[in-house]
Amino acid sequence: MLTTTLHRFSPPVNSLWTRTLTRWTQDLPPHLSELGQDYLAYAQVDSFLPRPVLALVGAGHDQAELTDDLTERLGTVALVPQVVRDLFAIHDDIIDGDTEKFGHPTLPEAFRRRIGSAGNGAALFWGDLLLSLARDLLDDADPQHRAVLWDVVVECVRRTQHGQLQELLWQRELESITTDAVVRMYRDKAGDYCYGLPWRIGHAATSTDSNQRETVAQILETIGAASQIVDDLATGCPDLMNAGKDDAAEIRHLRRTLLLVELHRRIPNDHRLRPVIEGDHATDEQIEEIRLAFVTTGAAQAVARTAADLVEQALRNLTQAQIGGAAHAYVTDLAHQRVLHGLRPVLA
């Protein structure tokens, strides 16, 4: 269901995305036109656009089969989750110092190539500028739904930034961080904008049933928190994960991921990695030691089990949700493909 839906709806959504961004960048003041072209190239790297597609699923929440007119019905409202995603991705790339993703330069890197050391600052301001684009895209919404839709966006920004701030505040603290606290932080900083927001946007644009909207959004946020753990494993244990990503930025900066917190619990007080983990920077050699310890201490297996438990609970809750067959099948398949399938190498 997930794959077929993406292949079915991604082309029309991608076409709408390209047309919309092209018009928006063309309407920018002349002095921003070159930066606009850099953003246009950056924004078109992902042709599947899973967040707008999930918004379409939210719009078709009561359908047994998703109808072909969903893209036309939702219009540019479906693109709002992708704009919000870009805003947060740009911020993350600045904080982590990432210069390349998926074989393409990040926006801060693209701006640095154009204007030098000011590129990071320009990217930060550009990310903030995207909030105004998100608001403009809501003009396609039914007037009776616009206020609720904007509230959904603002609440997502609030929660995501609260989660991001919590993660950074934990940089000087490890002992008191619990698994539940990290999962809550993951729901806030990633589960909402990646999973909950798209569903809420699509649903709120077509329905006033807030109870149904929130029931499924919370299920999706749980799946999103679990998927964040999968991402931690992919970068923390690239040799163990079949889809591992050799991106060491989070380990280098010792972000308080659940994987790192679990490792800290498992190593003795006199272990030579303990002061490293409690710090804020790891060398290349220390990164490799930490990655090995994730596996040898059982930390990787423990967090994988946590992710699996989260998804299994989410799927049990989904059976009680009063939604159409298409949305039910899509969310179920999303949980299996995005999380449970990814955990197999660790839990095998």
C-alpha positions in Angstrom: 0.0 0.0 0.0 2.8 2.5 0.9 4.8 1.9 -2.2 1.9 1.8 -4.6 0.4 5.0 -3.1 3.7 6.8 -3.4 4.1 5.8 -7.0 0.6 6.8 -7.7 0.5 10.2 -6.1 4.1 11.4 -6.0 4.2 12.4 -9.7 1.2 14.8 -9.6 2.3 16.1 -6.2 5.9 16.6 -7.4 4.6 18.5 -10.5 2.5 20.7 -8.2 5.5 21.2 -5.9 7.8 22.2 -8.8 5.3 24.6 -10.3 4.5 26.2 -6.9 8.2 26.7 -5.9 9.1 28.0 -9.3 6.4 30.7 -9.1 7.4 31.5 -5.5 11.1 31.9 -6.3 10.3 34.0 -9.4 8.3 36.4 -7.2 11.1 37.0 -4.7 12.9 40.3 -4.7 15.7 40.4 -7.3 18.5 40.3 -4.8 17.2 36.9 -3.5 16.8 35.3 -6.9 20.1 33.4 -6.9 19.4 32.0 -3.4 16.0 31.2 -4.6 17.5 29.0 -7.4 19.7 27.2 -4.9 16.6 26.5 -2.8 14.6 25.3 -5.8 17.4 22.8 -6.6 17.6 21.7 -2.9 13.9 21.3 -2.6 13.6 19.0 -5.6 16.0 16.3 -4.5 13.3 14.1 -3.0 10.9 13.3 -5.8 8.6 11.0 -3.7 7.5 13.7 -1.3 6.1 11.3 1.3 4.8 14.0 3.6 2.5 15.6 1.1 1.4 12.1 0.1 0.5 11.4 3.7 -1.4 14.7 3.7 -3.5 13.3 0.8 -4.1 10.1 2.9 -5.3 12.4 5.7 -7.6 14.1 3.3 -9.0 10.7 2.2 -9.3 9.5 5.8 -12.8 8.1 5.3 -12.2 6.4 1.9 -12.0 2.7 1.2 -9.8 3.5 -1.8 -8.0 6.8 -2.3 -9.6 8.7 -5.2 -7.6 10.2 -8.0 -8.8 13.7 -7.3 -7.1 14.1 -3.9 -4.2 16.2 -5.2 -6.6 18.6 -7.0 -8.9 18.7 -4.0 -6.2 19.6 -1.5 -4.1 21.8 -3.8 -1.1 23.6 -2.4 -2.3 22.8 1.1 -0.8 19.3 0.6 2.7 21.0 0.2 2.7 22.7 3.6 4.2 19.7 5.4 7.1 19.7 2.9 7.8 23.3 3.4 7.8 22.9 7.2 10.1 19.8 6.7 12.6 22.0 4.8 12.6 24.6 7.5 13.6 22.1 10.1 16.0 20.2 7.9 17.9 23.5 7.1 18.1 24.2 10.8 19.4 20.7 11.5 22.0 20.9 8.8 23.3 24.2 10.2 23.6 22.8 13.8 25.2 19.5 12.7 27.5 21.0 10.1 26.2 18.7 7.4 27.4 19.6 3.9 25.8 16.8 1.8 22.7 14.7 1.9 21.6 12.1 -0.7 24.5 13.1 -3.0 23.5 16.8 -3.1 24.7 19.8 -1.1 22.6 20.9 1.9 21.2 24.4 1.6 23.8 25.9 4.0 26.5 24.4 1.8 24.9 25.6 -1.4 24.7 29.1 0.1 28.3 28.9 1.3 29.4 28.0 -2.2 27.7 31.1 -3.5 28.3 33.7 -0.8 31.1 32.3 1.4 31.1 32.2 5.2 27.8 34.1 5.3 26.0 31.0 3.9 25.1 29.5 7.2 23.4 32.7 8.4 21.6 33.1 5.1 20.4 29.5 5.3 19.1 30.2 8.8 17.1 33.2 7.7 15.9 31.3 4.6 14.5 28.6 6.8 12.6 31.1 8.8 11.3 32.7 5.5 9.7 29.4 4.6 7.1 29.9 7.4 5.6 32.7 5.3 5.5 30.4 2.3 3.6 27.8 4.4 1.1 30.4 5.3 0.6 31.5 1.7 0.0 27.8 0.6 -3.0 27.7 2.9 -4.8 30.1 0.7 -6.0 27.0 -1.3 -7.8 25.8 1.8 -11.6 26.2 2.4 -11.9 29.4 4.3 -13.7 27.6 7.2 -10.6 25.4 7.7 -7.8 28.0 7.4 -7.6 29.1 11.0 -7.4 25.5 12.2 -4.8 24.6 9.6 -2.6 27.5 10.6 -3.0 26.5 14.3 -1.8 23.0 13.4 1.3 24.5 11.7 2.1 26.8 14.6 1.7 24.0 17.2 4.0 21.8 15.2 6.7 24.5 15.2 6.3 25.0 18.9 6.5 21.3 19.7 9.4 20.7 17.3 11.5 23.5 18.7 10.7 22.5 22.3 12.0 19.0 21.4 15.1 20.4 19.7 15.8 22.6 22.7 15.4 19.7 25.1 17.9 17.7 23.1 20.5 20.4 23.3 19.8 21.1 27.0 20.7 17.4 27.6 24.2 17.9 26.3 25.4 18.6 29.8 23.3 15.9 31.4 23.0 12.1 30.9 22.4 10.4 34.3 18.8 11.5 34.6 17.6 11.0 31.0 15.1 8.2 30.9 13.9 6.2 27.9 10.4 7.7 28.2 11.8 11.2 28.2 13.8 10.5 25.0 10.7 9.0 23.3 8.7 12.1 24.3 11.4 14.3 22.8 11.4 12.2 19.6 7.7 12.6 19.3 8.1 16.3 19.6 11.1 17.0 17.5 10.4 14.5 14.7 7.2 12.5 15.2 5.0 15.6 14.7 6.5 17.3 11.6 7.4 14.1 9.8 4.2 12.1 10.6 1.6 13.9 12.7 1.6 17.2 10.8 1.0 15.8 7.3 -2.0 13.8 8.6 -3.4 16.7 10.5 -3.1 19.0 7.5 -4.9 16.7 5.2 -7.5 15.8 7.7 -8.2 19.3 9.0 -8.6 20.5 5.4 -11.4 18.2 4.8 -13.0 17.4 8.2 -14.0 19.1 11.5 -13.7 15.8 13.5 -10.8 16.8 15.7 -11.0 13.6 17.9 -10.5 11.3 14.9 -7.7 13.6 13.6 -5.8 13.5 16.9 -6.3 9.8 17.6 -4.6 8.9 14.3 -2.0 11.7 14.6 -0.8 10.4 17.9 -0.5 6.9 16.5 1.6 8.3 13.6 3.7 10.3 16.1 4.5 7.1 17.9 5.6 5.5 14.7 7.6 8.6 14.0 9.4 8.3 17.4 10.2 4.7 16.6 11.5 5.7 13.1 13.8 8.2 14.8 15.3 5.2 16.7 15.7 3.4 13.4 17.6 6.5 12.1 19.8 6.4 15.2 20.7 2.8 14.5 21.3 3.5 10.8 23.9 6.1 11.6 25.2 4.5 14.8 25.6 1.0 13.5 26.0 1.3 9.7 27.7 -2.1 9.4 24.8 -3.8 11.3 21.9 -2.1 9.5 21.3 -3.2 5.9 20.3 0.4 5.1 23.0 1.9 7.3 24.2 5.5 6.7 27.8 6.3 7.4 26.9 9.8 8.7 28.8 10.3 12.0 27.6 13.9 12.7 25.3 13.0 15.6 27.9 10.8 17.3 30.6 13.3 16.6 28.6 16.0 18.5 27.4 13.3 21.0 23.7 14.1 20.6 21.7 12.5 23.4 20.0 9.9 21.2 18.3 7.0 22.9 21.2 4.8 21.6 23.8 6.9 23.3 21.8 7.2 26.5 21.4 3.4 26.5 25.2 2.9 26.0 25.9 5.3 28.9 23.7 3.1 31.2 25.6 0.0 30.2 29.3 0.9 30.5 31.0 0.9 33.9 31.9 4.2 35.6 35.6 3.5 35.0 35.2 2.8 31.2 37.4 5.0 29.1 34.5 5.9 26.8 32.4 7.3 29.7 34.0 10.7 29.9 33.9 10.9 26.1 30.2 10.2 26.0 29.6 12.7 28.8 31.3 15.4 26.7 30.3 17.2 23.5 32.8 16.0 20.9 34.2 12.7 19.7 37.2 12.2 17.5 37.1 9.8 14.5 38.8 7.1 16.5 36.3 7.6 19.4 33.4 7.5 17.0 34.4 4.0 15.8 34.9 2.9 19.5 31.4 4.1 20.3 29.9 2.4 17.3 31.5 -0.9 18.3 30.2 -0.5 21.9 26.7 0.1 20.7 26.7 -3.5 19.4 28.9 -5.3 22.0 27.1 -3.9 25.0 23.6 -4.7 23.7 22.6 -1.1 23.5 21.6 -1.4 19.9 19.4 -4.4 20.6 17.8 -2.7 23.5 16.7 0.4 21.6 15.6 -1.7 18.7 13.3 -3.6 21.1 12.0 -0.2 22.4 11.2 0.9 18.8 9.4 -2.4 18.0 7.3 -2.2 21.2 6.3 1.4 20.3 5.1 0.3 16.8 3.3 -2.8 18.1 1.4 -0.6 20.5 0.6 1.9 17.8 -0.8 -0.8 15.6 -3.0 -2.1 18.4 -4.3 1.4 18.8 -4.9 1.7 15.1 -7.3 -1.2 15.2 -9.6 1.0 17.3 -9.4 4.0 15.1 -12.6 4.7 13.0 -11.0 5.5 9.7 -11.4 4.3 6.1 -9.7 1.2 4.8 -7.2 3.1 2.6 -5.8 5.2 5.5 -5.7 2.2 7.8 -3.7 0.1 5.3 -1.3 3.0 4.6 -0.5 3.7 8.2 -0.1 -0.1 8.9 2.3 -0.4 5.9 4.2 2.7 6.9 4.8 1.2 10.4 6.0 -2.1 8.9 8.2 -0.7 6.2 9.6 2.3 8.0 10.3 0.7 11.3 9.8 -3.1 11.7 11.5 -4.0 8.4 14.4 -1.7 9.3 14.8 -3.3 12.7 15.2 -6.9 11.4 19.1 -6.8 11.2 19.3 -5.9 14.8 16.5 -8.1 16.3 17.3 -11.1 14.1 
